[in-house]
Amino acid sequence: MLTAIVLICSVAITPDIETCSRQNAIAVIRLPAVFENSKSCFMHGQAYVADTSIAQNLAADERVKVVCTRDQ
């Protein structure tokens, strides 16, 4: 099972979104659901961001990254 993690990263800290991680993100949000495959996990992670105020309240220098990890 997979869990979606939403990372909010500053381009000042991580100009390359690929280097955005839990360790350097300015906010980390764990979705309260688990998914059977990575496609479903990623799509629900993106939908979560779109359906909340997270995307609307981003600063100009902030980016969103959705990461799916094995549920612990």
N, C-alpha and C positions, 0 to 999 in steps of 0.2 A: 504494500500500500504506500501511496505517496501523499505528501503534504505540500501545499503551496506556501511559499514564503515570499512576501512582497518586500522588496528592499527599496528604500528611498535614498539615493546617493547624490551628493553634490559634485558638480563637474569640477569644482575647485580642488576637491580631494581626489576624485577618480575621473579624470577627463575621458578615459576609455571605459565605457559601460561594462565591458567584459571583466574589468578588474574590480567592479563593485561586488562587495561581499558582506557577510554579517559583521565582520570585524571593522569595516570602514564605512558602513551605511550610517546615515544620520537617523534613520528609523527602520525598524524591522517589525513586520506584522505577519503573524502566522495565522493562516485561515483555519477556522474551527471545523474542518472537514477533511476526509481522506478520499483518495481517488485510486482507481485500479490501474490506470495507465498514464503515461506522461502527457499525452495529448489532452486528455480530459482535465488533468491537473493544471496544465498551462492555460487552457481555455477558461476554466473557472477562476484562476488567479487573475487573468486579464479582466474578466467580467466583474469580479469583485472590485477591482480598482475603478472600473468605469461606473459602477453603480454607487460608489461612495463619493464623499467629498475629497478624497485623497488627490485625485487627478486635478480637480478644480482648484485646490489650494496649494499646488506646487509653486515654488518660487521659480524664477526664470532660470536659475542655475541648478535646478534639481531634476533628476531623472528617475524613472521607475524601472525596476527589473524584477521579473517574476522567476523564481527558482523553485523547482520541484525536487524534493528530497525524500528519501525513504522515511516512512513514519517510524518514530522511535517508541 
